[in-house]
Amino acid sequence: MVLKGLGILINVNQCTNALFFLFQYWETFSP
């Protein structure tokens, strides 16, 4: 149960990191 919750937490964290990276990329290269 705890491991499953931890896996979901890591998944959400990776998604957040990816979105943050994409947002920074867009901010950098948008005119």
Distance bins in CASP14 RR format, pairs under 12 A and 6 or more apart:
PFRMAT RR
TARGET T0000
AUTHOR 0000-0000-0000
RMODE 2
METHOD distances of the structure
MODEL  1
1 7 0 0 0 0 0 1 0 0 0 0 0
1 8 0 0 0 0 0 1 0 0 0 0 0
2 8 0 0 0 0 0 1 0 0 0 0 0
2 9 0 0 0 0 0 1 0 0 0 0 0
3 9 0 0 0 0 0 1 0 0 0 0 0
3 10 0 0 0 0 0 1 0 0 0 0 0
4 10 0 0 0 0 0 1 0 0 0 0 0
4 11 0 0 0 0 0 1 0 0 0 0 0
5 11 0 0 0 0 1 0 0 0 0 0 0
5 12 0 0 0 0 1 0 0 0 0 0 0
5 13 0 0 0 0 0 1 0 0 0 0 0
6 12 0 0 0 0 0 1 0 0 0 0 0
6 13 0 0 0 0 0 1 0 0 0 0 0
7 13 0 0 0 0 1 0 0 0 0 0 0
7 14 0 0 0 0 1 0 0 0 0 0 0
7 15 0 0 0 0 0 1 0 0 0 0 0
8 14 0 0 0 0 0 1 0 0 0 0 0
8 15 0 0 0 0 0 1 0 0 0 0 0
9 15 0 0 0 0 0 1 0 0 0 0 0
9 16 0 0 0 0 0 1 0 0 0 0 0
10 16 0 0 0 0 0 1 0 0 0 0 0
10 17 0 0 0 0 0 1 0 0 0 0 0
11 17 0 0 0 0 0 1 0 0 0 0 0
11 18 0 0 0 0 0 1 0 0 0 0 0
12 18 0 0 0 0 0 1 0 0 0 0 0
12 19 0 0 0 0 0 1 0 0 0 0 0
13 19 0 0 0 0 0 1 0 0 0 0 0
13 20 0 0 0 0 0 1 0 0 0 0 0
14 20 0 0 0 0 0 1 0 0 0 0 0
14 21 0 0 0 0 0 1 0 0 0 0 0
15 21 0 0 0 0 0 1 0 0 0 0 0
15 22 0 0 0 0 0 1 0 0 0 0 0
16 22 0 0 0 0 0 1 0 0 0 0 0
16 23 0 0 0 0 0 1 0 0 0 0 0
17 23 0 0 0 0 0 1 0 0 0 0 0
17 24 0 0 0 0 0 1 0 0 0 0 0
18 24 0 0 0 0 0 1 0 0 0 0 0
18 25 0 0 0 0 0 1 0 0 0 0 0
19 25 0 0 0 0 0 1 0 0 0 0 0
19 26 0 0 0 0 0 1 0 0 0 0 0
20 26 0 0 0 0 0 1 0 0 0 0 0
20 27 0 0 0 0 0 1 0 0 0 0 0
21 27 0 0 0 0 0 1 0 0 0 0 0
21 28 0 0 0 0 0 1 0 0 0 0 0
22 28 0 0 0 0 0 1 0 0 0 0 0
22 29 0 0 0 0 0 1 0 0 0 0 0
22 30 0 0 0 0 0 1 0 0 0 0 0
23 29 0 0 0 0 0 1 0 0 0 0 0
23 30 0 0 0 0 0 1 0 0 0 0 0
24 30 0 0 0 0 0 1 0 0 0 0 0
END
